[in-house]
Amino acid sequence: KFYRRLLQMGVATSAIFTNIALCCFHAQQYDMIVACFLKALGCATTDDERAEIWYNIGEMALV
């Protein structure tokens, strides 16, 4: 609910979408993960942000 509220307030950052994707993964809502990561990559403005997102994608692929 916290992340949804932030999105409603207009705060859309790569960190928020990454965290939503990770929450979906742990809640086994696999249908939303890819969309959230794509939005996170679209919002990323630096190479460090992109690297962190790809790291999280890789971590989930190993599980």
KOLKOLTOR-332552 format. One record per residue: residue number from 1; x, y, z of N, C-alpha, C in turn. Coordinates in steps of 0.001 Angstrom, whole numbers, always signed. Example, Ala and Ser with C-alpha at 12.3 -4.5 7.8 and 13.67 -1.06 7.14 Angstrom:
BEGIN
+------+---------+---------+---------+---------+---------+---------+---------+---------+---------+
! resi !     n.u !     n.v !     n.w !    ca.u !    ca.v !    ca.w !     c.u !     c.v !     c.w !
+------+---------+---------+---------+---------+---------+---------+---------+---------+---------+
!    1 !  +13190 !   -5690 !   +7800 !  +12300 !   -4500 !   +7800 !  +13200 !   -3300 !   +7800 !
!    2 !  +12850 !   -2250 !   +7080 !  +13670 !   -1060 !   +7140 !  +12900 !     +30 !   +7870 !
+------+---------+---------+---------+---------+---------+---------+---------+---------+---------+
//
This chain:
BEGIN
+------+---------+---------+---------+---------+---------+---------+---------+---------+---------+
! resi !     n.u !     n.v !     n.w !    ca.u !    ca.v !    ca.w !     c.u !     c.v !     c.w !
+------+---------+---------+---------+---------+---------+---------+---------+---------+---------+
!    1 !    +815 !   -1196 !      +0 !      +0 !      +0 !      +0 !    +859 !   +1261 !      +0 !
!    2 !   +1991 !   +1196 !    +670 !   +2863 !   +2361 !    +755 !   +3358 !   +2779 !    -624 !
!    3 !   +3805 !   +1815 !   -1414 !   +4323 !   +2130 !   -2743 !   +3217 !   +2632 !   -3666 !
!    4 !   +2040 !   +2056 !   -3552 !    +909 !   +2537 !   -4363 !    +594 !   +3986 !   -4029 !
!    5 !    +650 !   +4311 !   -2754 !    +369 !   +5687 !   -2328 !   +1408 !   +6644 !   -2898 !
!    6 !   +2667 !   +6241 !   -2889 !   +3706 !   +7082 !   -3476 !   +3457 !   +7307 !   -4965 !
!    7 !   +3049 !   +6250 !   -5668 !   +2755 !   +6394 !   -7093 !   +1570 !   +7323 !   -7321 !
!    8 !    +562 !   +7244 !   -6454 !    -594 !   +8136 !   -6564 !    -193 !   +9588 !   -6341 !
!    9 !    +826 !   +9796 !   -5507 !   +1303 !  +11149 !   -5224 !   +2212 !  +11677 !   -6332 !
!   10 !   +2507 !  +10844 !   -7319 !   +3327 !  +11280 !   -8442 !   +4805 !  +11002 !   -8282 !
!   11 !   +5167 !  +10256 !   -7259 !   +6568 !   +9900 !   -7048 !   +6824 !   +8578 !   -7756 !
!   12 !   +7417 !   +8636 !   -8927 !   +7685 !   +7422 !   -9707 !   +9178 !   +7363 !  -10006 !
!   13 !   +9902 !   +6596 !   -9214 !  +11342 !   +6451 !   -9405 !  +11676 !   +4996 !   -9684 !
!   14 !  +12884 !   +4786 !  -10151 !  +13301 !   +3409 !  -10425 !  +13330 !   +2584 !   -9142 !
!   15 !  +13677 !   +3204 !   -8027 !  +13726 !   +2479 !   -6749 !  +12339 !   +1988 !   -6342 !
!   16 !  +11334 !   +2803 !   -6545 !   +9973 !   +2404 !   -6175 !   +9517 !   +1221 !   -7021 !
!   17 !   +9727 !   +1298 !   -8336 !   +9302 !    +194 !   -9199 !  +10107 !   -1080 !   -8931 !
!   18 !  +11393 !    -930 !   -8599 !  +12197 !   -2097 !   -8240 !  +11669 !   -2741 !   -6969 !
!   19 !  +11357 !   -1924 !   -5980 !  +10830 !   -2462 !   -4725 !   +9469 !   -3120 !   -4916 !
!   20 !   +8637 !   -2550 !   -5773 !   +7344 !   -3179 !   -6067 !   +7570 !   -4543 !   -6721 !
!   21 !   +8512 !   -4611 !   -7659 !   +8816 !   -5884 !   -8322 !   +9296 !   -6923 !   -7314 !
!   22 !  +10151 !   -6511 !   -6382 !  +10644 !   -7447 !   -5372 !   +9527 !   -7897 !   -4440 !
!   23 !   +8636 !   -6984 !   -4090 !   +7479 !   -7356 !   -3263 !   +6593 !   -8358 !   -4000 !
!   24 !   +6385 !   -8117 !   -5288 !   +5577 !   -9045 !   -6091 !   +6233 !  -10417 !   -6161 !
!   25 !   +7553 !  -10431 !   -6270 !   +8268 !  -11703 !   -6318 !   +8061 !  -12491 !   -5028 !
!   26 !   +8226 !  -11829 !   -3903 !   +8086 !  -12515 !   -2620 !   +6630 !  -12882 !   -2323 !
!   27 !   +5691 !  -12163 !   -2935 !   +4268 !  -12486 !   -2769 !   +3789 !  -13465 !   -3843 !
!   28 !   +4710 !  -13922 !   -4679 !   +4432 !  -14860 !   -5766 !   +3417 !  -14314 !   -6766 !
!   29 !   +3472 !  -13016 !   -7011 !   +2645 !  -12379 !   -8038 !   +3522 !  -12170 !   -9273 !
!   30 !   +3846 !  -13262 !   -9922 !   +4843 !  -13248 !  -10978 !   +4422 !  -12471 !  -12218 !
!   31 !   +3133 !  -12279 !  -12420 !   +2666 !  -11585 !  -13616 !   +3040 !  -10104 !  -13617 !
!   32 !   +3301 !   -9517 !  -12476 !   +3591 !   -8082 !  -12401 !   +5083 !   -7763 !  -12387 !
!   33 !   +5919 !   -8764 !  -12171 !   +7347 !   -8515 !  -11965 !   +8000 !   -7879 !  -13186 !
!   34 !   +7789 !   -8456 !  -14350 !   +8452 !   -7964 !  -15562 !   +8033 !   -6532 !  -15866 !
!   35 !   +6753 !   -6244 !  -15749 !   +6266 !   -4889 !  -16023 !   +6897 !   -3879 !  -15072 !
!   36 !   +7017 !   -4243 !  -13808 !   +7614 !   -3327 !  -12829 !   +9091 !   -3096 !  -13118 !
!   37 !   +9810 !   -4158 !  -13477 !  +11225 !   -3987 !  -13796 !  +11413 !   -3165 !  -15070 !
!   38 !  +10539 !   -3336 !  -16053 !  +10635 !   -2519 !  -17266 !  +10390 !   -1049 !  -16955 !
!   39 !   +9430 !    -772 !  -16083 !   +9181 !    +611 !  -15672 !  +10367 !   +1157 !  -14894 !
!   40 !  +10962 !    +321 !  -14053 !  +12137 !    +749 !  -13290 !  +13286 !   +1101 !  -14225 !
!   41 !  +13515 !    +262 !  -15224 !  +14580 !    +551 !  -16191 !  +14280 !   +1822 !  -16973 !
!   42 !  +13010 !   +2063 !  -17270 !  +12627 !   +3281 !  -17981 !  +12817 !   +4535 !  -17148 !
!   43 !  +12679 !   +4415 !  -15845 !  +12837 !   +5566 !  -14950 !  +14286 !   +5803 !  -14542 !
!   44 !  +15132 !   +4808 !  -14723 !  +16527 !   +4921 !  -14287 !  +17236 !   +6011 !  -15079 !
!   45 !  +17964 !   +6852 !  -14366 !  +18654 !   +7961 !  -15019 !  +20167 !   +7804 !  -15014 !
!   46 !  +20684 !   +6898 !  -14204 !  +22135 !   +6710 !  -14139 !  +22484 !   +5248 !  -14379 !
!   47 !  +23733 !   +5022 !  -14721 !  +24199 !   +3651 !  -14917 !  +24166 !   +2865 !  -13609 !
!   48 !  +24401 !   +3547 !  -12486 !  +24344 !   +2868 !  -11186 !  +22944 !   +2342 !  -10898 !
!   49 !  +21931 !   +3132 !  -11225 !  +20552 !   +2681 !  -11023 !  +20249 !   +1482 !  -11908 !
!   50 !  +20663 !   +1560 !  -13166 !  +20432 !    +439 !  -14084 !  +21151 !    -819 !  -13607 !
!   51 !  +22374 !    -658 !  -13109 !  +23135 !   -1804 !  -12609 !  +22432 !   -2446 !  -11422 !
!   52 !  +21878 !   -1637 !  -10538 !  +21167 !   -2168 !   -9378 !  +19915 !   -2939 !   -9800 !
!   53 !  +19216 !   -2415 !  -10795 !  +18018 !   -3098 !  -11295 !  +18396 !   -4437 !  -11918 !
!   54 !  +19424 !   -4439 !  -12769 !  +19844 !   -5689 !  -13405 !  +20370 !   -6681 !  -12378 !
!   55 !  +21002 !   -6185 !  -11312 !  +21444 !   -7066 !  -10236 !  +20243 !   -7778 !   -9612 !
!   56 !  +19194 !   -7024 !   -9327 !  +17995 !   -7611 !   -8726 !  +17317 !   -8601 !   -9664 !
!   57 !  +17298 !   -8290 !  -10948 !  +16734 !   -9229 !  -11923 !  +17539 !  -10528 !  -11909 !
!   58 !  +18862 !  -10409 !  -11878 !  +19720 !  -11588 !  -11834 !  +19530 !  -12406 !  -10572 !
!   59 !  +19387 !  -11733 !   -9451 !  +19162 !  -12437 !   -8185 !  +17879 !  -13262 !   -8235 !
!   60 !  +16838 !  -12687 !   -8817 !  +15571 !  -13416 !   -8896 !  +15670 !  -14583 !   -9869 !
!   61 !  +16477 !  -14435 !  -10898 !  +16624 !  -15518 !  -11869 !  +17323 !  -16728 !  -11246 !
!   62 !  +18148 !  -16489 !  -10235 !  +18876 !  -17578 !   -9587 !  +18024 !  -18359 !   -8599 !
!   63 !  +16910 !  -17765 !   -8174 !  +16068 !  -18424 !   -7159 !  +15167 !  -19448 !   -7785 !
+------+---------+---------+---------+---------+---------+---------+---------+---------+---------+
//
